[in-house]
């Protein structure tokens, strides 16, 4: 949903005013993270559960435009939860939520020692 008065909301001068929701066809996936890169948006999308059907999409931001799936073989085996751009390089970083990944006989998020808990990251050319 577009936020029509972002500046006034951030400055504390107004309550949020939202526009009509924008529905994107992402193959049954939901948006996990969305990042503006240049004049476009990159979207990492996946299932609501611990499934492994993730994909990366490119979208113009216009409600009338479709999101296009971008080949991203590096996502295989990851559970992308967030993405962010490093504009100095330019590189797109994808962070994987590995809480449900088995480490020995238990999921990563249940490990008793914080030092043993981890996540993975993938870096891709931003191309925006």
Secondary structure, 3 states (H helix, E strand, C coil): CCECCHHHHHCCCCCCCECCCCCCCCCCCEEEEEEEECCEEEEEEECCCCCCCCEEEEECCCCCCCCEEECCHHHCCCCEEEEEEECCCCEEEEEECCCCCEECCEEHHHCCCHHHCCCEEEEEECCC
